[in-house]
Amino acid sequence: AWGPLPQPAPLPPGVYSPAPAPLPPQIYAPAPMPMPAPISAQKYKCASLEAPENAKCKEPVDWVISAGKFDPNASAWFADMKQITGIDYSEASTSDFQRLYFCAPPGGKQCGLPPGTCSKPPC
C-alpha cells in the first residue's frame, strides 16, 4: 500500500543540516489496474457435465452429489461454495457443483466448461 514517505532518521547531536524541503501534502498511489472480469461475466461456452471437456471433473462431481456432500467433512471441503456459487453445498445441484469445479475445484480436478444452468445464475 502506498502512503506518505518515511521521515529521515534524526542526525546525531552536534550535526546540523539545512532544513529539508517540505513534502507534498499528499502522495498519490498510481491508478489501480483494472481487474479482469469475473469468470461468470467472461464469455465461455457452456456444457453439461457429460461433455468431453468435463471428463476430468465428472467422477468427483458425481461422487459429491451421491455421497460427498453428506460426508461429515463436507462443510470443511466445500466451505467456499456459497461464496463462489451463491448456494450452500447442502442444497447444491449437480450443475452447482460443476460450477464450483469449474471456478475453484477442490482437489484440483477442474471442469473444462461451466454448466449452462445453475441455482444462482450467472453460471
C-alpha positions as CSV (number, residue, x, y, z in Angstrom):
1,A,0.0,0.0,0.0
2,W,1.2,3.5,-0.8
3,G,1.3,6.1,1.8
4,P,3.4,9.1,3.0
5,L,7.1,8.8,2.6
6,P,9.0,7.9,5.8
7,Q,10.8,10.8,7.5
8,P,14.7,10.6,7.6
9,A,16.4,9.4,10.8
10,P,17.4,12.2,13.1
11,L,21.0,13.4,12.9
12,P,23.5,12.7,15.7
13,P,23.9,15.6,18.3
14,G,26.1,18.4,17.0
15,V,25.5,17.6,13.3
16,Y,23.3,20.2,11.5
17,S,21.9,20.2,8.0
18,P,19.7,22.6,6.1
19,A,16.0,22.2,6.6
20,P,14.7,19.6,4.2
21,A,12.3,20.7,1.5
22,P,8.7,20.3,2.6
23,L,7.0,17.1,1.4
24,P,3.9,17.5,-0.8
25,P,0.7,17.5,1.3
26,Q,-0.3,14.1,-0.1
27,I,1.4,11.4,-2.1
28,Y,-1.0,9.6,-4.5
29,A,-0.8,6.0,-5.4
30,P,-0.7,5.0,-9.1
31,A,-4.1,4.2,-10.5
32,P,-5.1,0.7,-9.9
33,M,-5.0,-1.8,-12.7
34,P,-8.4,-2.9,-13.9
35,M,-9.5,-6.2,-12.6
36,P,-10.3,-9.0,-15.1
37,A,-14.0,-9.7,-15.5
38,P,-15.2,-12.4,-13.1
39,I,-15.4,-15.9,-14.7
40,S,-19.2,-15.7,-14.7
41,A,-19.0,-12.5,-16.8
42,Q,-16.5,-13.8,-19.3
43,K,-17.7,-15.4,-22.4
44,Y,-17.4,-19.2,-22.1
45,K,-19.1,-21.9,-24.0
46,C,-21.3,-23.9,-21.5
47,A,-21.8,-27.6,-21.5
48,S,-23.3,-30.4,-19.4
49,L,-21.2,-32.5,-17.1
50,E,-21.3,-35.3,-19.7
51,A,-19.4,-33.1,-22.3
52,P,-15.9,-34.4,-23.2
53,E,-14.4,-31.2,-21.9
54,N,-15.7,-32.1,-18.4
55,A,-14.4,-35.7,-18.3
56,K,-11.8,-34.7,-15.7
57,C,-14.3,-33.5,-13.2
58,K,-17.3,-35.8,-13.9
59,E,-16.3,-38.5,-11.5
60,P,-15.6,-36.2,-8.5
61,V,-18.8,-34.2,-9.1
62,D,-20.9,-37.4,-9.4
63,W,-19.4,-38.6,-6.1
64,V,-20.1,-35.3,-4.4
65,I,-23.8,-35.4,-5.4
66,S,-24.3,-39.1,-4.4
67,A,-22.2,-39.2,-1.2
68,G,-19.6,-36.5,-0.7
69,K,-22.0,-33.7,0.3
70,F,-23.4,-35.9,3.0
71,D,-19.9,-36.7,4.5
72,P,-19.2,-35.3,8.0
73,N,-16.2,-33.4,6.5
74,A,-18.3,-31.8,3.7
75,S,-18.7,-28.5,5.5
76,A,-14.9,-28.1,5.5
77,W,-14.3,-29.4,2.0
78,F,-16.9,-27.1,0.5
79,A,-16.5,-24.1,2.9
80,D,-16.2,-21.6,-0.1
81,M,-19.0,-23.0,-2.2
82,K,-21.6,-20.4,-1.1
83,Q,-19.2,-17.5,-1.9
84,I,-18.3,-19.0,-5.3
85,T,-21.7,-20.3,-6.4
86,G,-24.2,-18.4,-4.3
87,I,-25.6,-21.6,-2.8
88,D,-24.7,-23.8,0.2
89,Y,-23.2,-27.2,-0.6
90,S,-26.1,-29.0,1.2
91,E,-28.6,-27.5,-1.2
92,A,-26.5,-27.6,-4.4
93,S,-27.4,-29.4,-7.6
94,T,-25.1,-31.2,-10.0
95,S,-24.8,-28.0,-12.0
96,D,-23.9,-26.0,-8.9
97,F,-21.0,-28.5,-8.2
98,Q,-19.9,-28.4,-11.8
99,R,-19.7,-24.6,-11.5
100,L,-17.6,-25.0,-8.3
101,Y,-15.3,-27.5,-10.0
102,F,-15.0,-25.1,-13.0
103,C,-14.2,-22.0,-10.9
104,A,-12.2,-23.4,-7.9
105,P,-12.1,-27.2,-7.9
106,P,-11.5,-28.8,-4.5
107,G,-8.9,-31.4,-5.1
108,G,-7.8,-30.0,-8.5
109,K,-10.0,-31.9,-10.9
110,Q,-11.2,-28.8,-12.8
111,C,-14.2,-28.9,-15.2
112,G,-13.2,-27.6,-18.6
113,L,-16.6,-25.8,-19.1
114,P,-19.2,-24.3,-16.8
115,P,-22.8,-25.5,-16.7
116,G,-25.5,-23.9,-18.8
117,T,-27.8,-23.6,-15.8
118,C,-27.4,-23.4,-12.1
119,S,-29.3,-22.4,-9.0
120,K,-27.9,-18.8,-8.8
121,P,-27.1,-17.5,-12.3
122,P,-25.0,-16.4,-13.9
123,C,-23.3,-19.7,-14.3
